[in-house]
Amino acid sequence: MAAYEYLCSRCGPFDVRLTIGTAPRTYGCPVCAGAARRVYSSPGLMLTSKAVAALRIREEQAREAPAVVPEPPPRRRVRQHPALSRLPRP
């Protein structure tokens, strides 16, 4: 679904959510039911914070040239539940 913007000569602008590629040139105004023409506008771009932008850049760089790890991380000892020690062994 995409949001398409229409402009009614009496009521002003309004948005309509339609399936992509199905927006007609004119659409009925929800207030006065008059014909409103479609207005082409820029897509809604949101501004991101510096921290999020830095993370995105870091992710893109990691795709191109991943960091090489000198050795695997140390193994952590997994603690088992005490009841598991009472189970019969094969």
Helices and strands as residue ranges (DSSP letters): E 2-8, E 12-18, E 26-28, E 35-39, H 50-64, G 82-86
